[in-house]
């Protein structure tokens, strides 16, 4: 499929629906199960397209699936930034079905839309009632992560003139964050490139403020609950959280320069034993230089690309009843102009989506995976 204004995309869990954002903030969707794939509007333009400047607009998307809904339902979080505006939005997206329960398309209802500071963001996460975004060092302002109750922020902005002064939690940092993930239990995972750390924070440890961020202070870091050093951690690699209900854990996948790691976090850790708040397990050893590749992670499979090759990785978790030794396959890629940051993979459907040329084209391929997603 082609689109001359692709800015970002997200493959919804299950692999049927592809969301695509453009420079005006419009979110389109594609039904990948259709024989002839067409584009349909899910969310109309949110930004003035006449003010579009080259490389000036940034959009991040994240979804939170409602696992209790009968048909596909999820909240879609969107973080827009341009030199003249910066917005956070949350939309409720539902599958439209016919009388036989067959999916016809997607529809969206806006739940919240409120401004945030104009500074650059590098990662964005949505879970339940919270949205979170990570901001790197901005001149004299140190890096931080902000966490917002989006419903309360929306209510504040509807009733107050100073609509940026809604209440938010702030995790103060010394090092620039790379990726963040909200996880159950009001916790947050942050990866850092320099130095190479993965850290777990409790949201109750974060400061609460109504001030307009960022706050100029280097006085302290917010205390983390757990930390692990991963040499050469890949700055693009941190999977979505997978809930392992049988073991009562949240699991994520990341990678270093030559290995794939799993992060296991109990639903209810013992506060008297902070060393066991989380653990890192090596899922498989890979080739050197992995941190220079762009990965997409599923629970048992990963896909990594560079400009010349594609590698499929298969791994199991310690203690799983269907444990299998890790395997790896490498094949040459036919898309030498592929952009290193634009890739997404759905383990259940075995589909990969990537953009071989920024803003010009989206490729959907069947990579032959039929993994078990827990």
Kinemage of the C-alpha trace (Angstrom):
@kinemage 1
@onewidth
@group {chain A} dominant
@subgroup {mainchain}
@vectorlist {calphas} color= white
{ca unk a 1} P 0.000 0.000 0.000
{ca unk a 2} L 1.176 3.536 -0.728
{ca unk a 3} L 0.727 6.816 1.114
{ca unk a 4} L 2.758 9.922 0.431
{ca unk a 5} L 2.322 11.213 3.981
{ca unk a 6} L 3.008 8.275 6.323
{ca unk a 7} L 4.417 9.486 9.625
{ca unk a 8} L 3.878 6.499 11.914
{ca unk a 9} L 1.934 3.229 12.027
{ca unk a 10} L 0.784 0.594 14.486
{ca unk a 11} L -0.306 -2.981 13.844
{ca unk a 12} L -3.133 -3.829 16.262
{ca unk a 13} L -2.811 -7.120 18.144
{ca unk a 14} L -4.251 -9.901 16.020
{ca unk a 15} L -2.700 -8.509 12.843
{ca unk a 16} L -5.870 -7.548 10.982
{ca unk a 17} L -5.992 -3.788 11.541
{ca unk a 18} L -3.193 -1.387 10.621
{ca unk a 19} L -3.352 2.198 11.939
{ca unk a 20} L -1.484 4.893 10.009
{ca unk a 21} L -0.851 8.491 11.143
{ca unk a 22} L 0.028 11.409 8.872
{ca unk a 23} L 1.380 14.941 9.394
{ca unk a 24} L -2.057 16.464 9.967
{ca unk a 25} L -2.802 14.074 12.829
{ca unk a 26} L -5.271 12.077 10.772
{ca unk a 27} L -5.369 8.384 11.714
{ca unk a 28} L -6.408 6.013 8.947
{ca unk a 29} L -6.906 2.279 9.158
{ca unk a 30} L -6.480 -0.630 6.748
{ca unk a 31} L -8.159 -4.043 6.966
{ca unk a 32} L -5.326 -6.415 6.063
{ca unk a 33} L -7.755 -9.323 5.660
{ca unk a 34} L -9.358 -7.678 2.640
{ca unk a 35} L -8.392 -8.935 -0.804
{ca unk a 36} L -8.069 -5.350 -1.979
{ca unk a 37} L -6.778 -3.215 0.869
{ca unk a 38} L -8.296 0.259 1.082
{ca unk a 39} L -7.711 3.175 3.430
{ca unk a 40} L -10.481 4.476 5.691
{ca unk a 41} L -10.471 7.383 8.128
{ca unk a 42} L -10.621 6.477 11.814
{ca unk a 43} L -9.759 9.902 13.297
{ca unk a 44} L -9.963 13.127 11.260
{ca unk a 45} L -7.228 15.762 11.022
{ca unk a 46} L -6.138 17.122 14.415
{ca unk a 47} L -3.492 19.594 13.206
{ca unk a 48} L -3.645 22.296 10.552
{ca unk a 49} L -2.121 20.629 7.457
{ca unk a 50} L -1.164 24.020 6.009
{ca unk a 51} L 1.390 24.477 8.785
{ca unk a 52} L 3.187 21.214 8.030
{ca unk a 53} L 6.962 21.629 7.948
{ca unk a 54} L 9.538 19.026 6.974
{ca unk a 55} L 10.483 16.853 9.982
{ca unk a 56} L 8.535 19.199 12.260
{ca unk a 57} L 5.635 16.908 13.171
{ca unk a 58} L 5.997 13.908 15.481
{ca unk a 59} L 3.276 11.396 16.311
{ca unk a 60} L 3.448 8.410 18.652
{ca unk a 61} L 0.634 5.902 19.136
{ca unk a 62} L 0.008 3.286 21.806
{ca unk a 63} L -2.983 1.044 22.454
{ca unk a 64} L -4.525 -0.552 25.536
{ca unk a 65} L -6.727 -3.501 24.579
{ca unk a 66} L -9.888 -4.210 26.578
{ca unk a 67} L -9.504 -7.962 27.077
{ca unk a 68} L -12.988 -8.248 28.629
{ca unk a 69} L -14.840 -6.833 25.618
{ca unk a 70} L -16.813 -9.266 23.434
{ca unk a 71} L -15.459 -7.747 20.222
{ca unk a 72} L -12.175 -5.950 19.576
{ca unk a 73} L -12.103 -2.798 21.702
{ca unk a 74} L -9.133 -0.706 22.710
{ca unk a 75} L -8.118 2.733 23.875
{ca unk a 76} L -5.812 4.493 21.443
{ca unk a 77} L -3.392 7.013 22.916
{ca unk a 78} L -1.858 9.578 20.573
{ca unk a 79} L 0.886 12.075 21.326
{ca unk a 80} L 1.214 14.883 18.758
{ca unk a 81} L 4.011 17.433 18.679
{ca unk a 82} L 4.726 20.263 16.290
{ca unk a 83} L 6.527 23.574 16.797
{ca unk a 84} L 3.210 25.367 17.359
{ca unk a 85} L 1.203 22.719 19.237
{ca unk a 86} L 1.548 19.624 21.394
{ca unk a 87} L -1.417 17.416 22.303
{ca unk a 88} L -2.236 14.218 24.151
{ca unk a 89} L -5.382 12.388 23.093
{ca unk a 90} L -7.180 9.187 24.081
{ca unk a 91} L -9.813 7.602 21.810
{ca unk a 92} L -12.050 4.591 22.368
{ca unk a 93} L -11.901 2.362 19.283
{ca unk a 94} L -14.445 -0.409 18.723
{ca unk a 95} L -15.044 -3.011 16.037
{ca unk a 96} L -18.246 -2.468 14.081
{ca unk a 97} L -19.972 -5.792 13.417
{ca unk a 98} L -22.906 -7.013 11.358
{ca unk a 99} L -25.830 -9.102 12.632
{ca unk a 100} L -23.683 -12.239 12.436
{ca unk a 101} L -20.853 -10.736 14.508
{ca unk a 102} L -18.522 -10.295 11.535
{ca unk a 103} L -16.170 -7.315 11.671
{ca unk a 104} L -16.968 -4.542 9.208
{ca unk a 105} L -14.627 -1.754 10.271
{ca unk a 106} L -13.462 0.413 13.151
{ca unk a 107} L -15.060 3.443 14.777
{ca unk a 108} L -13.550 5.871 17.280
{ca unk a 109} L -14.910 8.111 20.045
{ca unk a 110} L -12.751 10.839 21.583
{ca unk a 111} L -12.391 10.456 25.348
{ca unk a 112} L -9.771 13.106 26.081
{ca unk a 113} L -7.699 15.796 24.371
{ca unk a 114} L -5.447 18.177 26.267
{ca unk a 115} L -2.202 20.108 25.717
{ca unk a 116} L 1.258 19.227 26.978
{ca unk a 117} L 4.537 21.141 26.960
{ca unk a 118} L 6.085 21.725 23.539
{ca unk a 119} L 9.333 19.910 24.310
{ca unk a 120} L 10.475 16.849 22.372
{ca unk a 121} L 9.273 13.408 23.507
{ca unk a 122} L 10.935 10.067 22.758
{ca unk a 123} L 8.460 7.468 24.017
{ca unk a 124} L 4.797 7.222 24.951
{ca unk a 125} L 2.704 4.662 26.840
{ca unk a 126} L -0.970 4.157 27.699
{ca unk a 127} L -2.443 1.791 30.279
{ca unk a 128} L -5.795 2.088 31.994
{ca unk a 129} L -6.370 5.632 33.211
{ca unk a 130} L -2.769 6.755 32.749
{ca unk a 131} L -0.771 8.091 29.826
{ca unk a 132} L 2.962 8.595 30.167
{ca unk a 133} L 5.568 10.294 27.999
{ca unk a 134} L 9.356 10.542 28.211
{ca unk a 135} L 11.268 13.778 27.576
{ca unk a 136} L 15.076 13.856 27.062
{ca unk a 137} L 17.446 16.605 28.178
{ca unk a 138} L 16.306 19.986 26.798
{ca unk a 139} L 19.104 22.541 27.164
{ca unk a 140} L 19.319 23.376 30.873
{ca unk a 141} L 16.308 21.216 31.685
{ca unk a 142} L 17.047 17.646 32.829
{ca unk a 143} L 15.154 14.622 31.459
{ca unk a 144} L 11.959 13.369 33.021
{ca unk a 145} L 8.941 11.136 32.550
{ca unk a 146} L 5.441 12.525 33.118
{ca unk a 147} L 2.419 10.411 34.035
{ca unk a 148} L -1.085 11.850 33.633
{ca unk a 149} L -4.543 10.630 34.636
{ca unk a 150} L -6.067 11.448 31.264
{ca unk a 151} L -9.705 11.608 32.412
{ca unk a 152} L -8.877 14.067 35.211
{ca unk a 153} L -6.717 16.137 32.850
{ca unk a 154} L -9.605 16.321 30.381
{ca unk a 155} L -12.000 17.399 33.135
{ca unk a 156} L -9.550 20.094 34.298
{ca unk a 157} L -9.040 21.460 30.785
{ca unk a 158} L -12.800 21.740 30.261
{ca unk a 159} L -13.190 23.883 33.381
{ca unk a 160} L -9.982 25.928 33.679
{ca unk a 161} L -8.399 28.640 31.519
{ca unk a 162} L -4.866 27.565 32.494
{ca unk a 163} L -5.433 24.205 30.860
{ca unk a 164} L -1.791 23.089 30.927
{ca unk a 165} L -1.750 23.195 34.727
{ca unk a 166} L -3.495 19.873 35.290
{ca unk a 167} L -2.092 17.508 37.901
{ca unk a 168} L 0.663 15.130 36.777
{ca unk a 169} L 3.237 12.834 38.301
{ca unk a 170} L 6.904 13.373 37.416
{ca unk a 171} L 9.813 10.941 37.541
{ca unk a 172} L 13.015 13.006 37.636
{ca unk a 173} L 15.989 11.506 35.806
{ca unk a 174} L 19.698 12.138 35.312
{ca unk a 175} L 20.078 10.062 32.154
{ca unk a 176} L 18.050 10.386 28.978
{ca unk a 177} L 15.251 7.801 28.753
{ca unk a 178} L 14.904 5.758 25.579
{ca unk a 179} L 11.681 3.805 25.967
{ca unk a 180} L 8.962 3.549 28.611
{ca unk a 181} L 6.153 1.091 29.299
{ca unk a 182} L 3.392 1.433 31.872
{ca unk a 183} L 2.682 -1.959 33.448
{ca unk a 184} L -0.031 -3.218 35.825
{ca unk a 185} L 0.285 -2.301 39.482
{ca unk a 186} L 0.914 1.419 38.814
{ca unk a 187} L 4.479 0.829 37.722
{ca unk a 188} L 6.681 1.992 34.887
{ca unk a 189} L 9.666 0.435 33.091
{ca unk a 190} L 12.312 2.762 31.595
{ca unk a 191} L 15.290 1.810 29.424
{ca unk a 192} L 18.411 3.959 29.194
{ca unk a 193} L 21.123 3.796 26.518
{ca unk a 194} L 23.954 5.621 28.322
{ca unk a 195} L 24.473 4.101 30.815
{ca unk a 196} L 22.724 0.897 29.743
{ca unk a 197} L 20.072 0.281 32.396
{ca unk a 198} L 16.554 -1.069 32.669
{ca unk a 199} L 14.758 0.361 35.704
{ca unk a 200} L 11.405 -0.175 37.373
{ca unk a 201} L 9.592 2.694 39.113
{ca unk a 202} L 6.523 2.772 41.330
{ca unk a 203} L 4.216 5.626 40.378
{ca unk a 204} L 3.621 6.486 44.034
{ca unk a 205} L 7.338 7.401 44.237
{ca unk a 206} L 6.893 10.132 41.622
{ca unk a 207} L 6.404 13.775 42.560
{ca unk a 208} L 2.981 15.301 41.971
{ca unk a 209} L 2.817 18.790 40.473
{ca unk a 210} L 0.534 21.131 38.597
{ca unk a 211} L 3.446 23.196 37.289
{ca unk a 212} L 4.075 23.498 33.582
{ca unk a 213} L 6.925 21.133 32.790
{ca unk a 214} L 9.853 20.815 32.517
{ca unk a 215} L 11.048 21.756 35.992
{ca unk a 216} L 14.618 23.058 36.057
{ca unk a 217} L 16.260 21.023 38.781
{ca unk a 218} L 19.083 18.530 39.027
{ca unk a 219} L 18.720 18.079 42.761
{ca unk a 220} L 17.783 14.398 42.736
{ca unk a 221} L 16.569 11.406 40.797
{ca unk a 222} L 13.282 9.773 41.655
{ca unk a 223} L 14.053 6.547 43.515
{ca unk a 224} L 13.643 3.402 41.427
{ca unk a 225} L 12.327 0.127 42.847
{ca unk a 226} L 14.630 -2.109 40.785
{ca unk a 227} L 17.475 -1.767 38.301
{ca unk a 228} L 19.495 -4.048 35.995
{ca unk a 229} L 22.500 -3.309 33.805
{ca unk a 230} L 22.366 -4.600 30.217
{ca unk a 231} L 25.529 -3.821 28.278
{ca unk a 232} L 24.795 -2.411 24.838
{ca unk a 233} L 21.007 -2.299 25.283
{ca unk a 234} L 19.261 -1.641 21.987
{ca unk a 235} L 17.666 1.791 22.179
{ca unk a 236} L 14.789 0.697 19.940
{ca unk a 237} L 13.962 -2.507 21.784
{ca unk a 238} L 11.337 -2.901 24.464
{ca unk a 239} L 8.296 -5.037 23.767
{ca unk a 240} L 4.768 -4.434 24.910
{ca unk a 241} L 3.916 -6.061 28.265
{ca unk a 242} L 2.690 -9.677 28.106
{ca unk a 243} L 0.546 -10.891 31.006
{ca unk a 244} L 1.393 -14.430 32.144
{ca unk a 245} L -1.608 -15.054 34.369
{ca unk a 246} L -0.664 -18.626 35.329
{ca unk a 247} L 2.608 -17.439 36.839
{ca unk a 248} L 1.244 -14.105 38.036
{ca unk a 249} L 3.842 -12.073 36.151
{ca unk a 250} L 4.221 -9.322 33.583
{ca unk a 251} L 6.847 -10.087 30.948
{ca unk a 252} L 8.689 -7.870 28.473
{ca unk a 253} L 11.466 -8.517 25.952
{ca unk a 254} L 14.489 -6.382 25.164
{ca unk a 255} L 17.891 -6.903 23.548
{ca unk a 256} L 21.521 -5.969 24.036
{ca unk a 257} L 24.417 -6.006 21.601
{ca unk a 258} L 24.439 -9.808 21.330
{ca unk a 259} L 21.491 -11.318 23.218
{ca unk a 260} L 17.715 -11.311 23.721
{ca unk a 261} L 16.537 -10.871 27.320
{ca unk a 262} L 13.251 -11.360 29.111
{ca unk a 263} L 12.160 -9.177 32.017
{ca unk a 264} L 9.854 -10.926 34.514
{ca unk a 265} L 7.924 -8.764 36.987
{ca unk a 266} L 5.531 -10.261 39.606
{ca unk a 267} L 2.012 -8.869 39.763
{ca unk a 268} L 2.379 -8.441 43.524
{ca unk a 269} L 6.065 -8.202 44.542
{ca unk a 270} L 7.061 -8.474 48.184
{ca unk a 271} L 8.002 -4.924 49.311
{ca unk a 272} L 10.360 -6.443 51.880
{ca unk a 273} L 12.411 -8.056 49.097
{ca unk a 274} L 13.293 -5.337 46.524
{ca unk a 275} L 15.884 -7.564 44.846
{ca unk a 276} L 13.025 -9.759 43.600
{ca unk a 277} L 10.852 -6.929 42.280
{ca unk a 278} L 11.923 -8.141 38.841
{ca unk a 279} L 14.444 -10.425 37.190
{ca unk a 280} L 16.239 -10.554 33.851
{ca unk a 281} L 16.664 -13.874 32.029
{ca unk a 282} L 18.669 -14.481 28.865
{ca unk a 283} L 16.324 -15.969 26.259
{ca unk a 284} L 18.962 -16.523 23.598
{ca unk a 285} L 22.420 -15.489 22.469
{ca unk a 286} L 22.654 -13.761 19.092
{ca unk a 287} L 25.271 -12.348 16.772
{ca unk a 288} L 27.408 -9.300 17.745
{ca unk a 289} L 26.089 -5.932 16.625
{ca unk a 290} L 22.431 -6.730 17.314
{ca unk a 291} L 21.964 -3.304 18.910
{ca unk a 292} L 22.433 -1.716 15.479
{ca unk a 293} L 19.406 -3.613 14.102
{ca unk a 294} L 15.757 -2.673 14.485
{ca unk a 295} L 13.681 -5.330 16.299
{ca unk a 296} L 10.024 -6.239 16.749
{ca unk a 297} L 9.272 -8.591 19.636
{ca unk a 298} L 6.554 -11.134 20.300
{ca unk a 299} L 6.359 -13.444 23.284
{ca unk a 300} L 8.194 -16.330 21.575
{ca unk a 301} L 9.438 -14.764 18.341
{ca unk a 302} L 11.333 -11.673 17.261
{ca unk a 303} L 12.112 -10.106 13.933
{ca unk a 304} L 15.169 -7.898 13.431
{ca unk a 305} L 16.158 -6.019 10.307
{ca unk a 306} L 18.945 -3.928 8.936
{ca unk a 307} L 19.277 -2.490 5.446
{ca unk a 308} L 20.397 -5.803 3.898
{ca unk a 309} L 19.072 -8.727 5.967
{ca unk a 310} L 16.119 -9.939 8.024
{ca unk a 311} L 16.568 -12.309 10.954
{ca unk a 312} L 13.834 -14.406 12.588
{ca unk a 313} L 14.512 -15.389 16.213
{ca unk a 314} L 12.579 -18.081 18.104
{ca unk a 315} L 12.925 -18.470 21.872
{ca unk a 316} L 11.194 -19.904 24.941
{ca unk a 317} L 10.953 -18.760 28.545
{ca unk a 318} L 12.458 -20.725 31.447
{ca unk a 319} L 9.858 -22.946 33.081
{ca unk a 320} L 7.427 -22.925 30.160
{ca unk a 321} L 5.984 -26.422 29.551
{ca unk a 322} L 6.551 -26.118 25.786
{ca unk a 323} L 10.179 -25.051 26.156
{ca unk a 324} L 12.233 -25.370 22.960
{ca unk a 325} L 15.886 -24.508 22.267
{ca unk a 326} L 16.309 -21.101 20.592
{ca unk a 327} L 16.715 -20.961 16.817
{ca unk a 328} L 17.650 -18.278 14.323
{ca unk a 329} L 17.232 -17.893 10.562
{ca unk a 330} L 18.750 -15.208 8.328
{ca unk a 331} L 17.766 -14.201 4.839
{ca unk a 332} L 18.627 -11.345 2.540
{ca unk a 333} L 16.215 -8.430 2.391
{ca unk a 334} L 15.098 -7.015 -0.954
{ca unk a 335} L 14.462 -3.540 0.506
{ca unk a 336} L 17.874 -1.883 0.769
{ca unk a 337} L 16.337 1.575 1.288
{ca unk a 338} L 14.341 0.374 4.298
{ca unk a 339} L 14.196 2.888 7.156
{ca unk a 340} L 15.717 1.543 10.351
{ca unk a 341} L 12.984 2.666 12.754
{ca unk a 342} L 9.788 1.810 10.913
{ca unk a 343} L 8.793 -1.799 11.609
{ca unk a 344} L 6.056 -3.673 13.465
{ca unk a 345} L 5.216 -7.365 13.786
{ca unk a 346} L 2.217 -9.339 15.040
{ca unk a 347} L 3.119 -12.765 16.344
{ca unk a 348} L -0.380 -14.226 16.238
{ca unk a 349} L -1.066 -13.526 12.555
{ca unk a 350} L 2.543 -13.811 11.396
{ca unk a 351} L 2.398 -10.405 9.696
{ca unk a 352} L 5.159 -7.833 9.528
{ca unk a 353} L 4.673 -4.213 8.533
{ca unk a 354} L 7.514 -1.895 7.601
{ca unk a 355} L 8.251 1.201 5.570
{ca unk a 356} L 11.113 0.853 3.070
{ca unk a 357} L 11.019 4.584 2.347
{ca unk a 358} L 9.942 7.225 4.869
{ca unk a 359} L 6.492 8.579 4.116
{ca unk a 360} L 6.148 6.824 0.764
{ca unk a 361} L 5.127 3.218 1.155
{ca unk a 362} L 4.079 0.562 3.672
{ca unk a 363} L 4.874 -3.101 3.029
{ca unk a 364} L 2.890 -5.933 4.665
{ca unk a 365} L 4.406 -9.422 4.493
{ca unk a 366} L 3.601 -12.857 5.910
{ca unk a 367} L 6.700 -13.956 7.816
{ca unk a 368} L 5.374 -17.440 8.545
{ca unk a 369} L 5.033 -17.199 12.337
{ca unk a 370} L 2.202 -18.802 14.231
{ca unk a 371} L 3.365 -18.134 17.754
{ca unk a 372} L 1.466 -18.708 20.968
{ca unk a 373} L 0.774 -15.343 22.569
{ca unk a 374} L 0.009 -15.616 26.259
